[in-house]
């Protein structure tokens, strides 16, 4: 691309997805022009004390056949696979970067940072890059590039299977339109780092297997507008959801399903919390899809809790027979969830959610008052939101002893929404609220969470019907587990029902 600010969407795929994309020839409603394949060798340079990395700058030499190019990328926006960074290129086939070949401003900034230190090669990337130019019906142009290869730093190596969608001209929303079509049916997750970040991680020995990811703080502050805070919170939700979709595909750690379920719940809470400042109905398709996926994840997560937290700890010969049966059911549930997460609908949801977050999908075309709501300081909005959700909890939880099982379940959901809203806005809340509210909310969630787990255990164990030589042992184990946890639920309620009030 020409010197300026690059805008690109980056995703990581698996080997099957890369093979599928390598044969891309056409996409519905889009014009696809294959541009062939090149072998690229990129070497990244920095000072011995990594001064460029400290400033978020990457400097590389790239060779393609006999030609070469040097590129510098300065800090910009990079989150959830969407990158916007100032980039400058210069034709050059030398062995060490020549900073004077860049335009005056970036050359001066690099020279100041390098300050006479040598530039040394740290790591390299060797990839086969296959490219397509894709045009939308509106005339937007996007380059799609499939990179297959590896990064090396000394003796360390990491594979690269990455797809980049770079905006050549037109509206940035075209990135999402093209990606949605090209990635249909392909398992992917949004890249969370640039290639240079991968190289530096290799250099530091920090490359590990894909695993479950907890929610990251949105880092709000009082100077932000409601819209800026909303976008940061939604980015946090998308990051958690995308990462744990990948974690579930990569392994069977029960924490992956748990964190995906949490991420989807956080998203649904965020969409409800910010609904007053969004265009009417703008988020409804996303909320509906998040709810559908939550139901799919629940089958696996509930089975994990049943086995690992409620049945296995009881031990015993009969319980062992029950565990054999439940493990078979868990295997089926995990396979079902993995299949759902590779369906086109899940990929569409991830891209639509990112597009909504980054392309301001909440904007209204006819609500003249929306701009003022979005531009308002987030502090008062946060206080009002947490206060409103707290009042809903207090109203239902005023007399815990009088609650029906359905009302307890509703109260649990209200506590969850309050907890997530508290987590979103914690830096903006008064110290007294932070000191008093969170411990009470956590205590109530503990009580209601355990009671809900026991309730789910009853529903799931009541559905266990076995025939054959182990049937009697399984039936005894089911009765034992149900009796044990029924008594436990009663004791917890008698001892801790008072934790459900926030007064």
C-alpha positions as CSV (number, residue, x, y, z in Angstrom):
1,X,0.0,0.0,0.0
2,X,1.1,3.6,-0.3
3,X,2.5,5.3,2.7
4,X,-0.2,6.2,5.2
5,X,-2.5,4.5,7.6
6,X,-3.2,0.8,6.9
7,X,-6.6,-0.6,7.8
8,X,-6.7,-4.4,8.0
9,X,-8.6,-7.2,9.7
10,X,-6.5,-10.2,10.7
11,X,-7.7,-13.7,11.7
12,X,-6.0,-16.9,12.5
13,X,-7.3,-20.2,10.9
14,X,-6.5,-23.9,11.2
15,X,-4.8,-26.1,8.6
16,X,-8.2,-27.2,7.2
17,X,-9.4,-23.6,6.9
18,X,-6.1,-22.6,5.1
19,X,-6.5,-25.4,2.6
20,X,-10.1,-24.3,1.9
21,X,-9.2,-20.7,1.4
22,X,-6.2,-21.4,-0.8
23,X,-8.7,-22.5,-3.5
24,X,-11.0,-19.5,-3.3
25,X,-12.3,-18.6,-6.7
26,X,-15.6,-16.7,-6.2
27,X,-17.7,-15.1,-3.5
28,X,-21.5,-14.3,-3.8
29,X,-22.1,-10.7,-4.7
30,X,-18.4,-9.9,-4.8
31,X,-15.8,-9.6,-7.6
32,X,-12.8,-11.8,-6.9
33,X,-9.5,-11.4,-8.8
34,X,-6.7,-13.8,-7.9
35,X,-3.3,-12.2,-7.7
36,X,-1.1,-15.3,-7.4
37,X,1.3,-16.4,-4.7
38,X,4.7,-15.1,-3.6
39,X,7.3,-16.4,-1.2
40,X,8.1,-13.7,1.4
41,X,11.1,-13.6,3.8
42,X,10.8,-10.8,6.4
43,X,13.5,-10.0,8.9
44,X,12.7,-7.7,11.8
45,X,15.3,-5.4,13.3
46,X,15.7,-3.5,16.5
47,X,18.4,-2.0,18.7
48,X,20.1,-4.4,21.2
49,X,18.0,-2.9,24.0
50,X,14.8,-3.2,22.0
51,X,14.1,0.5,21.9
52,X,11.7,0.2,18.9
53,X,9.6,-2.4,20.6
54,X,9.4,-0.2,23.7
55,X,7.8,2.4,21.5
56,X,5.5,0.0,19.7
57,X,7.4,0.4,16.4
58,X,8.2,-2.5,14.1
59,X,11.0,-2.3,11.4
60,X,11.5,-5.0,8.8
61,X,13.2,-5.9,5.6
62,X,11.2,-8.1,3.2
63,X,12.5,-9.9,0.3
64,X,10.5,-11.4,-2.6
65,X,12.7,-13.1,-5.1
66,X,15.3,-10.5,-6.1
67,X,13.4,-7.5,-5.0
68,X,13.2,-6.0,-1.5
69,X,11.4,-3.5,0.6
70,X,11.9,-2.0,4.0
71,X,8.8,-1.1,6.1
72,X,8.3,0.7,9.4
73,X,5.0,0.7,11.3
74,X,4.3,3.1,14.1
75,X,1.9,2.7,17.0
76,X,-1.8,2.9,16.2
77,X,-5.0,1.0,16.9
78,X,-4.8,-2.8,17.2
79,X,-7.5,-4.8,18.8
80,X,-9.4,-7.9,18.0
81,X,-7.8,-8.4,14.7
82,X,-8.5,-4.8,13.4
83,X,-5.3,-2.8,12.9
84,X,-4.9,0.8,11.9
85,X,-1.3,1.9,12.0
86,X,0.8,4.5,10.2
87,X,3.0,2.6,7.8
88,X,5.9,3.7,5.5
89,X,7.6,1.7,2.8
90,X,10.7,2.1,0.7
91,X,12.2,-0.1,-2.1
92,X,15.4,-1.5,-0.7
93,X,17.3,-4.8,-1.1
94,X,20.1,-4.3,1.4
95,X,20.9,-6.4,4.5
96,X,20.4,-3.7,7.2
97,X,17.7,-1.0,7.1
98,X,18.7,2.3,5.7
99,X,16.6,4.8,7.7
100,X,17.4,7.7,5.4
101,X,15.3,6.0,2.6
102,X,12.1,6.7,4.6
103,X,10.3,10.1,4.3
104,X,11.8,12.8,6.4
105,X,9.4,12.7,9.4
106,X,9.5,8.9,10.1
107,X,13.3,8.8,9.3
108,X,13.9,11.6,11.8
109,X,11.8,9.8,14.5
110,X,13.6,6.5,13.9
111,X,17.0,8.1,14.0
112,X,16.2,9.8,17.2
113,X,15.2,6.6,18.9
114,X,18.0,4.5,17.5
115,X,20.5,7.2,18.5
116,X,23.5,5.6,16.9
117,X,22.9,2.1,18.2
118,X,23.3,-0.7,15.7
119,X,20.2,-2.3,14.2
120,X,20.3,-6.1,14.6
121,X,18.1,-8.8,13.2
122,X,16.0,-10.5,15.9
123,X,13.6,-12.8,14.2
124,X,12.3,-13.7,10.7
125,X,9.1,-14.8,9.0
126,X,9.0,-17.1,6.0
127,X,5.5,-17.4,4.4
128,X,3.9,-18.3,1.2
129,X,1.4,-15.4,0.6
130,X,-1.5,-16.0,-1.7
131,X,-3.5,-12.8,-2.6
132,X,-6.9,-11.8,-4.0
133,X,-8.3,-8.4,-4.8
134,X,-12.0,-8.4,-3.9
135,X,-14.4,-5.6,-4.9
136,X,-17.9,-5.0,-3.3
137,X,-21.0,-4.0,-5.2
138,X,-20.4,-0.5,-3.9
139,X,-17.0,-0.3,-5.4
140,X,-14.9,-0.8,-2.2
141,X,-11.6,-2.7,-2.8
142,X,-10.1,-5.1,-0.3
143,X,-7.0,-7.2,-0.6
144,X,-7.2,-10.7,1.0
145,X,-4.0,-12.4,1.8
146,X,-3.5,-15.9,3.1
147,X,-0.1,-16.4,4.8
148,X,1.2,-20.0,5.5
149,X,4.6,-20.4,7.0
150,X,6.5,-19.9,10.2
151,X,8.3,-17.4,12.5
152,X,11.7,-18.2,13.9
153,X,13.8,-16.6,16.6
154,X,17.0,-18.5,17.3
155,X,15.9,-22.1,17.9
156,X,12.3,-21.2,18.6
157,X,9.6,-21.6,16.0
158,X,5.9,-20.9,15.6
159,X,3.6,-21.7,12.7
160,X,1.7,-19.0,10.9
161,X,-1.7,-19.6,9.4
162,X,-3.2,-16.1,9.0
163,X,-5.6,-14.3,6.8
164,X,-5.4,-10.5,6.3
165,X,-8.1,-8.3,4.8
166,X,-6.6,-4.9,3.9
167,X,-8.7,-2.0,2.7
168,X,-7.3,-0.7,-0.5
169,X,-10.0,1.9,-1.1
170,X,-13.5,2.7,0.1
171,X,-15.5,2.3,3.3
172,X,-13.8,0.4,6.2
173,X,-17.0,-1.6,6.7
174,X,-16.1,-3.4,3.5
175,X,-13.5,-5.3,5.5
176,X,-16.2,-7.0,7.4
177,X,-18.4,-7.6,4.4
178,X,-15.6,-9.4,2.5
179,X,-14.4,-11.3,5.6
180,X,-17.9,-12.5,6.4
181,X,-18.3,-14.0,2.9
182,X,-14.7,-15.4,2.6
183,X,-14.6,-17.0,6.0
184,X,-18.0,-18.7,5.7
185,X,-17.6,-22.2,7.1
186,X,-14.0,-21.7,8.2
187,X,-13.0,-22.0,11.8
188,X,-11.2,-18.8,12.8
189,X,-10.5,-16.4,15.6
190,X,-9.4,-12.8,15.6
191,X,-5.7,-12.2,15.8
192,X,-4.7,-10.3,18.9
193,X,-1.2,-9.3,17.8
194,X,0.8,-8.2,14.8
195,X,3.4,-10.5,13.3
196,X,6.1,-8.4,15.0
197,X,4.4,-9.1,18.3
198,X,4.6,-12.9,17.5
199,X,8.3,-12.5,16.8
200,X,9.0,-10.7,20.1
201,X,7.0,-13.2,22.0
202,X,9.1,-16.0,20.4
203,X,12.2,-14.1,21.4
204,X,11.0,-13.9,25.0
205,X,9.9,-17.6,25.0
206,X,6.3,-16.7,25.6
207,X,4.5,-18.7,22.9
208,X,2.2,-21.2,24.5
209,X,-0.8,-23.3,23.5
210,X,-4.2,-21.7,23.0
211,X,-6.1,-21.7,26.3
212,X,-9.1,-20.2,28.1
213,X,-9.1,-16.5,28.5
214,X,-10.7,-14.4,31.3
215,X,-12.3,-11.0,30.7
216,X,-9.9,-8.1,30.5
217,X,-10.7,-4.8,32.2
218,X,-12.0,-2.1,30.0
219,X,-9.9,0.6,31.8
220,X,-12.5,3.3,31.8
221,X,-11.9,6.8,33.3
222,X,-14.0,9.8,34.0
223,X,-12.9,11.7,30.9
224,X,-14.5,9.2,28.6
225,X,-17.8,9.7,26.8
226,X,-20.6,7.1,27.1
227,X,-19.8,6.0,23.5
228,X,-16.0,5.6,24.1
229,X,-16.7,3.5,27.3
230,X,-19.3,1.4,25.5
231,X,-16.8,0.6,22.7
232,X,-14.1,-0.4,25.1
233,X,-16.5,-2.7,27.0
234,X,-17.7,-4.3,23.8
235,X,-14.2,-4.9,22.7
236,X,-13.5,-6.6,26.0
237,X,-16.5,-8.9,25.4
238,X,-15.5,-9.7,21.8
239,X,-12.0,-10.5,22.8
240,X,-13.1,-12.9,25.5
241,X,-15.7,-14.6,23.3
242,X,-13.3,-15.0,20.3
243,X,-10.4,-16.3,22.4
244,X,-12.6,-18.9,24.1
245,X,-14.2,-20.1,20.9
246,X,-10.6,-20.8,19.8
247,X,-9.7,-22.5,23.2
248,X,-12.7,-24.9,23.0
249,X,-11.7,-25.9,19.4
250,X,-8.1,-26.4,20.5
251,X,-8.7,-28.5,23.6
252,X,-11.0,-29.9,26.3
253,X,-10.1,-27.7,29.3
254,X,-13.5,-27.1,31.1
255,X,-12.5,-23.5,31.7
256,X,-12.9,-22.7,28.0
257,X,-16.6,-23.4,28.1
258,X,-17.0,-21.6,31.4
259,X,-15.2,-18.5,30.1
260,X,-17.1,-18.5,26.8
261,X,-20.4,-18.7,28.7
262,X,-19.2,-15.7,30.9
263,X,-18.2,-13.8,27.8
264,X,-21.6,-14.2,26.2
265,X,-23.4,-13.2,29.4
266,X,-21.1,-10.1,29.7
267,X,-22.0,-9.2,26.1
268,X,-25.7,-9.6,26.7
269,X,-25.5,-7.4,29.8
270,X,-23.5,-4.8,27.9
271,X,-26.0,-4.7,25.1
272,X,-28.8,-4.2,27.7
273,X,-26.9,-1.6,29.7
274,X,-26.2,0.5,26.7
275,X,-29.5,0.0,24.9
276,X,-30.8,3.5,26.0
277,X,-28.1,5.1,23.8
278,X,-28.3,2.7,20.8
279,X,-30.6,2.9,17.8
280,X,-33.8,1.0,18.5
281,X,-33.3,-2.7,17.7
282,X,-29.7,-2.2,16.5
283,X,-28.3,-4.9,18.9
284,X,-31.2,-7.3,18.8
285,X,-29.7,-9.8,16.2
286,X,-26.5,-9.9,18.2
287,X,-28.3,-10.4,21.5
288,X,-30.4,-13.2,20.0
289,X,-27.4,-15.0,18.6
290,X,-25.5,-14.6,21.9
291,X,-28.4,-16.2,23.7
292,X,-28.5,-19.1,21.2
293,X,-24.8,-19.8,21.6
294,X,-25.2,-19.5,25.4
295,X,-27.7,-22.3,25.3
296,X,-25.3,-24.5,23.3
297,X,-22.4,-23.8,25.7
298,X,-24.7,-24.5,28.7
299,X,-25.0,-28.2,27.8
300,X,-21.3,-28.7,28.1
301,X,-20.7,-26.3,31.0
302,X,-23.5,-27.9,33.1
303,X,-22.1,-31.3,32.4
304,X,-18.6,-30.1,33.5
305,X,-20.0,-28.8,36.8
306,X,-22.1,-31.9,37.4
307,X,-19.1,-34.2,36.9
308,X,-16.2,-32.2,38.3
309,X,-17.9,-30.4,41.2
310,X,-20.9,-32.4,42.2
311,X,-20.4,-36.1,41.5
312,X,-16.7,-36.9,41.3
313,X,-15.9,-35.4,44.8
314,X,-18.3,-37.9,46.4
315,X,-16.2,-40.9,45.3
316,X,-17.2,-44.5,46.0
317,X,-17.7,-47.6,43.8
318,X,-21.2,-46.8,42.7
319,X,-20.3,-43.2,41.9
320,X,-17.5,-44.5,39.7
321,X,-20.1,-46.4,37.6
322,X,-22.1,-43.2,37.3
323,X,-19.1,-41.2,36.3
324,X,-18.4,-43.6,33.4
325,X,-21.8,-42.9,32.0
326,X,-21.6,-39.1,32.6
327,X,-18.1,-38.9,30.9
328,X,-19.6,-40.5,27.8
329,X,-22.3,-37.8,27.8
330,X,-19.7,-35.1,28.3
331,X,-17.8,-36.3,25.3
332,X,-20.9,-36.1,23.2
333,X,-21.7,-32.6,24.6
334,X,-18.2,-31.4,23.8
335,X,-18.3,-32.7,20.3
336,X,-21.7,-31.0,19.7
337,X,-20.3,-27.7,21.0
338,X,-17.2,-27.9,18.9
339,X,-19.3,-28.6,15.8
340,X,-21.6,-25.6,16.6
341,X,-18.5,-23.3,17.0
342,X,-17.3,-24.2,13.5
343,X,-20.7,-23.6,11.9
344,X,-21.0,-20.6,9.5
345,X,-23.5,-19.0,11.9
346,X,-20.9,-18.7,14.6
347,X,-18.3,-17.1,12.3
348,X,-21.0,-14.7,11.0
349,X,-21.8,-13.8,14.6
350,X,-18.1,-13.1,15.5
351,X,-17.6,-10.8,12.4
352,X,-21.0,-9.1,12.9
353,X,-20.1,-8.4,16.5
354,X,-16.7,-7.0,15.6
355,X,-18.3,-4.9,12.9
356,X,-20.9,-3.6,15.3
357,X,-18.2,-2.7,17.8
358,X,-15.7,-1.1,15.4
359,X,-18.0,0.5,12.8
360,X,-20.4,2.0,15.4
361,X,-23.3,-0.2,14.5
362,X,-25.4,1.4,17.3
363,X,-25.8,4.7,15.4
364,X,-29.3,5.9,14.4
365,X,-30.0,7.6,11.1
366,X,-33.0,9.6,12.5
367,X,-32.5,10.1,16.2
368,X,-31.2,13.6,16.5
369,X,-30.8,13.3,20.3
370,X,-28.5,10.3,20.1
371,X,-25.4,12.3,19.6
372,X,-25.8,14.1,22.9
373,X,-26.4,10.8,24.8
374,X,-23.3,9.2,23.3
375,X,-21.1,12.3,23.9
376,X,-22.2,12.6,27.6
377,X,-19.7,11.9,30.3
378,X,-19.7,8.2,31.3
379,X,-19.5,8.8,35.0
380,X,-23.2,9.7,35.7
381,X,-24.3,7.0,33.2
382,X,-22.3,4.4,35.1
383,X,-23.7,5.5,38.5
384,X,-27.3,5.5,37.3
385,X,-26.9,2.1,35.6
386,X,-25.5,0.4,38.7
387,X,-28.1,2.1,40.9
388,X,-30.9,0.9,38.7
389,X,-29.7,-2.7,38.6
390,X,-29.2,-2.7,42.3
391,X,-32.7,-1.5,42.9
392,X,-34.0,-4.4,40.8
393,X,-32.0,-6.9,42.9
394,X,-33.3,-5.3,46.2
395,X,-36.9,-5.3,45.0
396,X,-36.9,-9.1,44.3
397,X,-34.6,-10.1,47.1
398,X,-36.4,-8.2,49.9
399,X,-37.8,-11.4,51.4
400,X,-35.6,-14.4,50.3
401,X,-37.7,-16.9,52.2
402,X,-40.8,-16.1,50.2
403,X,-39.1,-16.7,46.8
404,X,-40.2,-19.5,44.6
405,X,-37.6,-21.6,42.7
406,X,-38.4,-19.5,39.5
407,X,-38.0,-16.3,41.4
408,X,-34.6,-17.5,42.9
409,X,-33.5,-18.1,39.3
410,X,-34.6,-14.7,38.3
411,X,-32.8,-13.1,41.3
412,X,-29.6,-15.0,40.3
413,X,-29.8,-13.5,36.8
414,X,-30.3,-10.0,38.3
415,X,-27.3,-10.4,40.5
416,X,-25.2,-11.5,37.5
417,X,-26.3,-8.4,35.5
418,X,-25.4,-6.2,38.5
419,X,-22.0,-7.9,38.9
420,X,-21.1,-7.5,35.3
421,X,-22.2,-3.9,35.3
422,X,-20.1,-3.4,38.4
423,X,-17.1,-4.9,36.7
424,X,-17.6,-2.7,33.7
425,X,-17.8,0.5,35.6
426,X,-15.8,-0.2,38.8
427,X,-13.2,2.6,38.2
428,X,-16.0,5.1,38.0
429,X,-17.9,4.2,41.1
430,X,-17.6,5.9,44.5
431,X,-15.2,4.3,47.0
432,X,-18.0,3.5,49.3
433,X,-19.9,1.6,46.6
434,X,-16.7,-0.4,45.7
435,X,-16.0,-1.2,49.3
436,X,-19.5,-2.3,50.3
437,X,-21.3,-3.5,47.2
438,X,-18.9,-6.0,45.6
439,X,-18.5,-8.3,48.7
440,X,-22.3,-8.5,49.1
441,X,-22.9,-9.2,45.4
442,X,-20.1,-11.9,45.4
443,X,-21.6,-13.5,48.5
444,X,-25.1,-13.6,47.0
445,X,-23.7,-15.0,43.7
446,X,-21.9,-17.8,45.6
447,X,-25.2,-18.9,47.3
448,X,-27.4,-18.7,44.3
449,X,-24.7,-20.2,42.0
450,X,-24.3,-23.3,44.2
451,X,-28.1,-23.7,44.6
452,X,-28.5,-23.4,40.8
453,X,-25.8,-26.0,40.2
454,X,-27.6,-28.4,42.6
455,X,-30.9,-27.7,40.8
456,X,-29.3,-28.5,37.5
457,X,-27.8,-31.7,38.9
458,X,-31.3,-32.9,39.9
459,X,-32.6,-32.2,36.4
460,X,-29.7,-33.9,34.7
461,X,-29.5,-36.9,37.0
462,X,-33.2,-37.5,36.8
463,X,-32.7,-38.0,33.1
464,X,-30.2,-40.9,33.7
465,X,-31.7,-44.2,32.8
466,X,-29.5,-47.3,32.4
467,X,-30.0,-50.9,31.5
468,X,-27.6,-53.8,32.0
469,X,-25.3,-55.1,34.7
470,X,-24.3,-51.7,36.0
471,X,-27.9,-50.3,36.2
472,X,-28.3,-51.0,39.9
473,X,-25.0,-49.3,40.8
474,X,-25.8,-46.3,38.7
475,X,-29.3,-46.0,40.3
476,X,-27.8,-46.2,43.8
477,X,-25.2,-43.5,42.8
478,X,-27.9,-41.2,41.4
479,X,-30.0,-41.6,44.6
480,X,-26.9,-41.0,46.8
481,X,-25.9,-37.8,44.9
482,X,-29.4,-36.4,44.8
483,X,-29.9,-37.0,48.5
484,X,-26.5,-35.6,49.5
485,X,-26.9,-32.4,47.5
486,X,-30.5,-31.9,48.5
487,X,-29.4,-31.9,52.1
488,X,-26.5,-29.6,51.2
489,X,-28.8,-27.2,49.4
490,X,-31.1,-27.0,52.4
491,X,-28.2,-26.3,54.8
492,X,-26.8,-23.6,52.6
493,X,-30.2,-21.9,52.3
494,X,-30.8,-22.0,56.1
495,X,-27.3,-20.7,56.8
496,X,-26.9,-18.1,54.1
497,X,-30.2,-16.9,52.7
498,X,-29.6,-13.6,54.4
499,X,-26.7,-13.0,51.9
500,X,-29.3,-12.3,49.2
501,X,-30.2,-8.9,50.6
502,X,-28.1,-5.8,49.9
503,X,-29.5,-3.6,52.7
